[in-house]
Amino acid sequence: MSGPRHQDLAETVRAYLVGLRGGAVFLSSSDAMLLQRWLTDEVPLWLILEGLDKASEKRRAKRQRTPLSLQHAKGHVNKGMKTLERRVPAVHTLAQAAPDLELGETPESAVKAIVAFHEISWDQADQDAFRAKAEEELEPLREVLSAERFRVLVEETARDLLRQARPELCASRVWDTGKA
């Protein structure tokens, strides 16, 4: 796959990643190559985004010190590919949980709506308040991280705190993963 559709999918993944972590709006060269391979291999968009959700959740629990990247989602995506045939679209179920969002009819349209929702929510949020709460949570790490690394981690955590207000709005909920 290539061309405009490929670019559209890549942009959705990039926007979702930036929405999770904040910071750099471009993919690293290793992330770009991994995304190119996934899209060429026709890995479903929702599975890539679900991998990012899972990687973000795992990193949040462990308070990882490095910025979230597509590389962190690789294992989750590979594992998801093994159970792909057992997954069914759950857009309508998600639509019932989020009636205020126009998710469309397809998983792809749903994840795009989720990305847009989180981008708008972050733009309209009191970002300084979320950053202050994130700094408070991460204070024990301030002494062991460089100032730049701490800033990046604060940004990622602040965005996560905002996303926690609507946990149902994530790629993992677009397809039935066996979770309630």
C-alpha positions in Angstrom: 0.0 0.0 0.0 1.2 3.5 -0.8 0.0 6.9 -1.9 -2.6 9.1 -0.2 -4.3 6.3 1.8 -0.9 5.2 3.2 -0.1 8.9 4.1 -3.5 9.3 5.7 -2.9 6.2 7.9 0.6 7.3 8.8 -0.7 10.7 9.8 -3.3 9.2 12.0 -0.7 7.0 13.8 1.6 10.1 14.2 -1.2 12.2 15.6 -2.2 9.4 18.0 1.3 9.0 19.3 1.8 12.8 19.7 -1.5 12.9 21.5 -0.3 10.3 23.9 3.2 11.7 24.6 3.2 15.3 23.4 6.5 16.7 22.4 8.1 16.1 19.0 5.6 16.1 16.2 7.7 14.0 13.9 8.6 10.3 14.1 12.1 9.2 14.6 13.7 7.4 11.7 13.4 4.0 13.4 9.7 4.7 14.2 9.1 5.8 10.6 10.7 2.6 9.2 8.6 0.5 11.6 5.4 2.3 10.6 6.3 1.9 6.9 6.7 -1.8 7.4 3.4 -2.2 9.3 1.5 -0.2 6.7 3.1 -2.2 3.9 2.2 -5.4 5.7 -1.3 -4.1 6.0 -1.3 -4.2 9.8 -4.7 -2.7 10.8 -4.6 0.9 11.9 -6.6 0.1 15.1 -4.1 -2.6 16.0 -1.2 -0.2 15.8 -3.0 2.4 17.9 -4.1 -0.3 20.4 -0.4 -1.3 20.7 0.4 2.4 21.5 -2.4 2.4 24.1 -1.0 -0.8 25.8 2.6 0.5 25.6 1.5 3.8 27.2 -0.4 2.0 29.9 2.5 -0.3 30.7 5.0 2.7 30.7 2.6 4.7 33.0 2.6 1.8 35.5 6.4 1.6 35.5 7.1 5.3 35.2 9.4 4.8 32.3 12.0 7.5 31.7 12.2 7.5 27.9 9.6 9.1 25.6 6.9 6.8 24.2 7.6 5.6 20.7 6.3 3.2 18.1 9.1 0.8 19.1 7.4 0.4 22.5 4.2 -0.8 20.8 6.0 -3.4 18.6 5.5 -6.4 20.9 1.9 -5.5 21.5 1.2 -5.2 17.8 3.0 -8.5 17.0 1.0 -10.2 19.7 -2.2 -8.7 18.4 -1.5 -10.0 14.9 -1.7 -13.5 16.3 -5.2 -13.1 17.6 -6.5 -10.9 14.7 -9.0 -13.4 13.4 -10.7 -13.6 16.8 -11.4 -9.8 17.0 -14.6 -8.2 15.9 -15.5 -4.5 15.4 -17.0 -2.9 18.4 -17.6 0.6 17.0 -21.3 0.5 17.9 -20.6 -0.6 21.4 -18.1 2.2 21.8 -20.6 4.7 20.3 -23.1 3.7 23.1 -20.4 4.5 25.7 -19.5 7.8 24.0 -22.8 9.2 22.5 -21.3 12.7 22.4 -18.8 11.6 19.6 -19.6 11.0 16.0 -17.4 7.8 15.5 -18.7 6.9 12.1 -19.3 3.3 11.1 -15.8 1.9 10.7 -13.0 1.3 13.1 -10.8 3.6 11.1 -13.3 6.5 11.3 -13.7 5.8 15.0 -10.0 6.0 15.8 -9.7 9.2 13.7 -12.6 10.7 15.8 -10.8 9.7 19.0 -7.6 11.3 17.9 -9.4 14.5 17.0 -11.3 14.5 20.3 -8.1 14.2 22.3 -6.3 16.8 20.3 -9.2 19.3 20.8 -9.5 18.3 24.5 -5.8 19.0 25.1 -6.0 22.3 23.2 -8.9 23.4 25.3 -7.6 22.1 28.6 -5.9 24.0 31.4 -2.6 22.5 30.3 -0.6 24.2 33.1 -2.8 22.6 35.7 -2.3 19.1 34.1 1.5 19.7 33.9 1.6 20.8 37.5 -0.2 17.6 38.6 2.2 15.6 36.4 5.2 17.3 38.0 3.9 16.5 41.4 3.5 12.9 40.5 6.9 12.7 38.9 8.8 14.7 41.5 10.9 11.7 42.8 12.3 11.4 39.3 13.4 15.0 38.9 16.8 14.4 40.4 17.7 11.4 38.3 16.6 12.8 34.9 18.0 15.5 32.8 15.8 18.7 32.7 14.8 17.9 29.1 13.9 14.3 29.8 11.9 15.3 32.9 10.0 17.9 30.8 9.1 15.3 28.1 7.9 12.9 30.8 5.8 15.6 32.4 4.2 16.4 29.1 3.4 12.7 28.4 2.0 12.3 31.9 -0.1 15.5 31.7 -1.7 14.3 28.5 -2.3 10.9 30.1 -4.0 12.5 33.1 -6.4 14.3 30.7 -7.1 11.1 28.8 -7.9 9.3 32.0 -11.1 11.4 32.2 -12.4 9.5 29.1 -10.7 6.0 29.3 -13.3 4.6 26.9 -11.8 6.8 24.1 -8.9 4.7 23.1 -8.1 2.4 20.2 -8.3 -0.6 22.4 -12.1 -0.1 22.7 -12.7 0.1 18.9 -12.4 -3.6 18.6 -13.7 -6.3 21.0 -10.6 -7.3 22.9 -12.5 -9.5 25.4 -12.5 -6.7 28.0 -15.6 -5.1 29.4 
